[in-house]
């Protein structure tokens, strides 16, 4: 067949997509173009993607809403990494006859990063590393984990993994979510408490919920006001689960010890955003799932699904 099929790989920030999987068969059948930069404006996204029949989308980076999809007249297939992608309008795909396929996912990355952030905050790793590199010595006193309480907002697969981590460090674990039962909490060795009690008693609060209209802003000014002054907040799930304005106000007024964040309302976070400047914030640029194993699964699955689609339609 002639190479009339155009495939775009989007948001390959680390420029590893073509090295992480074997694209040989796909490249024999189609032209593959990789984009490592990120576009935000709809007009620019449409202009770039207009020629392509296939899009390979890294989960929740480039938004593919109905307005965008309606203008991509050549688009036939979207392969999205991960089992869900809230930035893709699934109904619009169905309406415009665009096939949507998802890859598998590796669940170990997010809880591992979450725990790394928790420990880095507890022991002031960033500050002390900066001390070391600048010629200084100790300037802080760390927080012990043993005997402290971890509060989990959400006790799904990642929340349960976090509970195991905490228990290995002799922490007490409490949890709350809208549908959590006493029985399910007990199975994980966790105590079910009310939302207010969790925020009032936990030394570390970690959020592990799926973003939906019901969960958006589920942590707001009221919950933050309940937290101990010595407590820390961790969010590696989705930015809008927390009322960002309320969090910024809480941190600026030093009403909690700090926050560790891997996710934000707007991503990439603007260069001049206040969260980049607050001393109590330990933050990473949404790298919870960015691991060698996860990327290998993402791109190997992507290649396989494109190969299947090409053979179904053109071979």
QUIQUIFEN-V326572 format. One record per residue. N is the residue number from 1. RES is the residue in one small letter. SS is DSSP state (H for helix, E for strand, - for the rest). PHI is phi as a letter, one per 30 degrees, with the letter a starting at -180 (999 if undefined). OMEGA is omega in whole degrees, -180 to 180 (999 if undefined). Layout:
# QUIQUIFEN-V326572
n: (N/N)
res: (RES/RES)
ss: (SS/SS)
phi: (PHI/PHI)
omega: (OMEGA/OMEGA)
This chain:
# QUIQUIFEN-V326572
n: (1/2/3/4/5/6/7/8/9/10/11/12/13/14/15/16/17/18/19/20/21/22/23/24/25/26/27/28/29/30/31/32/33/34/35/36/37/38/39/40/41/42/43/44/45/46/47/48/49/50/51/52/53/54/55/56/57/58/59/60/61/62/63/64/65/66/67/68/69/70/71/72/73/74/75/76/77/78/79/80/81/82/83/84/85/86/87/88/89/90/91/92/93/94/95/96/97/98/99/100/101/102/103/104/105/106/107/108/109/110/111/112/113/114/115/116/117/118/119/120/121/122/123/124/125/126/127/128/129/130/131/132/133/134/135/136/137/138/139/140/141/142/143/144/145/146/147/148/149/150/151/152/153/154/155/156/157/158/159/160/161/162/163/164/165/166/167/168/169/170/171/172/173/174/175/176/177/178/179/180/181/182/183/184/185/186/187/188/189/190/191/192/193/194/195/196/197/198/199/200/201/202/203/204/205/206/207/208/209/210/211/212/213/214/215/216/217/218/219/220/221/222/223/224/225/226/227/228/229/230/231/232/233/234/235/236/237/238/239/240/241/242/243/244/245/246/247/248/249/250/251/252/253/254/255/256/257/258/259/260/261/262/263/264/265/266/267/268/269/270/271/272/273/274/275/276/277/278/279/280/281/282/283/284/285/286/287/288/289/290/291/292/293/294/295/296/297/298/299/300/301/302/303/304/305/306/307/308/309/310/311/312/313/314/315)
res: (x/x/x/x/x/x/x/x/x/x/x/x/x/x/x/x/x/x/x/x/x/x/x/x/x/x/x/x/x/x/x/x/x/x/x/x/x/x/x/x/x/x/x/x/x/x/x/x/x/x/x/x/x/x/x/x/x/x/x/x/x/x/x/x/x/x/x/x/x/x/x/x/x/x/x/x/x/x/x/x/x/x/x/x/x/x/x/x/x/x/x/x/x/x/x/x/x/x/x/x/x/x/x/x/x/x/x/x/x/x/x/x/x/x/x/x/x/x/x/x/x/x/x/x/x/x/x/x/x/x/x/x/x/x/x/x/x/x/x/x/x/x/x/x/x/x/x/x/x/x/x/x/x/x/x/x/x/x/x/x/x/x/x/x/x/x/x/x/x/x/x/x/x/x/x/x/x/x/x/x/x/x/x/x/x/x/x/x/x/x/x/x/x/x/x/x/x/x/x/x/x/x/x/x/x/x/x/x/x/x/x/x/x/x/x/x/x/x/x/x/x/x/x/x/x/x/x/x/x/x/x/x/x/x/x/x/x/x/x/x/x/x/x/x/x/x/x/x/x/x/x/x/x/x/x/x/x/x/x/x/x/x/x/x/x/x/x/x/x/x/x/x/x/x/x/x/x/x/x/x/x/x/x/x/x/x/x/x/x/x/x/x/x/x/x/x/x/x/x/x/x/x/x/x/x/x/x/x/x/x/x/x/x/x/x)
ss: (-/-/-/-/-/E/E/E/E/-/-/-/-/-/-/-/H/H/H/H/-/-/-/H/H/H/H/H/H/-/E/E/E/E/-/-/-/-/-/-/-/H/H/H/H/H/H/H/H/-/-/-/-/E/E/E/E/-/-/-/-/-/-/E/-/H/H/H/H/H/H/-/-/-/-/-/E/E/E/E/-/-/-/-/-/-/-/E/-/H/H/H/H/H/H/-/-/-/E/E/E/E/-/-/-/-/-/H/H/H/H/H/H/H/H/H/H/H/H/H/H/H/-/-/H/H/H/H/H/H/H/H/H/-/-/-/-/-/-/-/-/-/-/-/-/-/-/-/E/E/E/E/E/-/-/-/H/H/H/H/H/H/H/H/H/H/H/H/-/-/-/E/E/E/E/E/-/-/-/-/-/H/H/H/H/H/H/-/-/-/E/E/-/-/H/H/H/H/H/H/H/-/-/E/E/E/E/-/-/-/-/-/-/-/-/-/-/-/E/-/H/H/H/H/H/H/-/-/-/-/-/E/E/E/E/-/-/-/H/H/H/E/-/H/H/H/H/H/H/H/H/H/-/-/-/-/-/E/E/E/E/-/-/-/-/-/-/-/-/-/-/-/-/H/H/H/-/-/-/-/E/E/E/-/-/-/-/-/-/-/-/H/H/H/H/H/H/H/H/H/H/H/H/H/H/H/H/H/H/H/H/H/H/-/-)
phi: (999/d/d/c/d/c/c/c/c/c/h/d/e/d/h/b/e/d/c/d/b/c/c/e/d/d/d/d/c/a/c/c/c/c/c/c/c/b/c/c/d/e/d/d/d/d/e/d/c/e/d/c/c/b/c/c/c/d/e/h/c/c/d/c/d/d/d/d/d/d/c/c/d/c/d/c/b/b/c/c/d/i/d/b/b/d/d/c/d/d/d/d/e/d/d/c/i/c/d/b/b/c/c/d/b/c/c/d/d/d/d/d/d/e/d/d/d/e/d/d/d/d/c/h/d/d/d/d/d/d/e/d/d/c/j/d/b/e/b/b/c/d/c/d/c/e/i/d/c/c/c/c/c/j/b/d/d/d/e/d/d/d/d/d/e/d/d/d/c/i/c/d/b/b/b/a/a/d/c/d/c/d/d/d/d/d/d/c/i/c/c/d/b/d/d/d/d/d/d/d/c/d/d/b/c/b/c/b/b/d/d/b/d/d/c/e/i/d/c/b/e/d/d/d/d/d/d/d/d/c/d/b/c/b/b/b/c/b/e/d/d/c/d/d/d/d/d/d/d/d/d/d/c/h/d/b/d/l/b/c/b/c/b/b/e/b/b/d/d/e/e/c/d/d/d/d/c/d/d/d/c/c/b/b/d/h/c/e/c/d/b/e/d/d/d/d/d/e/d/d/d/e/e/d/d/d/e/d/d/d/d/d/c/b/c)
omega: (175/-179/178/180/180/-178/178/173/-171/169/176/-172/-176/-180/-176/-173/-176/179/-174/180/179/-178/-172/-178/180/-177/174/-176/-174/173/-178/179/-178/177/-179/179/-178/177/-180/-174/-176/-178/-179/178/-179/-179/-179/-170/-175/-177/-166/174/-177/175/173/-168/171/-168/171/172/178/180/176/-179/-176/-179/179/-176/-178/-177/-179/-169/-180/-171/-180/-174/170/171/-177/177/-178/-174/177/179/-175/-178/177/177/-175/180/178/176/179/-178/-176/178/179/180/-179/178/-178/176/172/-174/175/-171/-175/-173/-175/179/178/178/180/-179/177/179/179/-178/179/177/-175/-176/176/-174/-177/-179/-177/174/177/175/-177/-176/-178/179/179/179/-173/176/-177/174/-175/178/175/175/-179/180/177/-178/173/177/-178/174/-173/-178/173/-176/180/178/179/176/177/178/179/177/-177/180/178/178/177/175/169/-178/174/-177/174/163/-173/-177/-177/179/178/-178/-179/178/-179/178/179/-178/-174/178/175/178/175/179/-179/-180/180/-178/-179/-171/-174/174/175/176/-179/-172/-178/-180/171/180/176/178/180/-176/180/180/-175/172/-177/-177/-178/-180/-179/-180/180/-173/175/177/-178/-174/180/178/-179/177/175/-177/177/-176/-174/173/179/172/-173/-180/179/179/-180/179/180/-179/-180/180/174/179/169/-175/-179/179/173/-172/173/-175/-172/179/179/180/-7/-180/179/-174/-176/-177/-177/-179/177/-170/-176/-177/-175/-177/169/-172/175/-172/178/-179/-178/-179/-175/177/-178/-178/-179/180/178/177/-179/-171/175/176/179/179/-178/-178/175/178/179/-178/180/-179/179/-172/-171/-176/999)
